[in-house]
Amino acid sequence: MNEKASSPAPASIDGLPFEKALAELEQIVSRLERGDVPLEESIAIFERGELLKKHCDGLLKAAEARIDKITQADNGNIAAEPLDVES
């Protein structure tokens, strides 16, 4: 069987900006929630969704690390302070 020949290969996630990765992830969640996707395709897009989630998490952690490094104190000195993120 050559089912994959009819569908285009998924685009690479490497280098995908956060906003585009998140938008694609939201589309995947929406499609899966509707429940009208065939089983094999559901599995494939779920796997891609997992990769997109990991990619977004990595980008967010990198951004948080950058923010930690550039926090400026009131006296003008640069101070590394952890970002206060409430869950």
Sequence and secondary structure as in RCSB ss.txt:
>XXXX:A:sequence
MNEKASSPAPASIDGLPFEKALAELEQIVSRLERGDVPLEESIAIFERGELLKKHCDGLLKAAEARIDKITQADN
GNIAAEPLDVES
>XXXX:A:secstr
  GGGGS      TT  HHHHHHHHHHHHHHHHHT S HHHHHHHHHHHHHHHHHHHHHHHHHHHHHHHH B TT
S B         
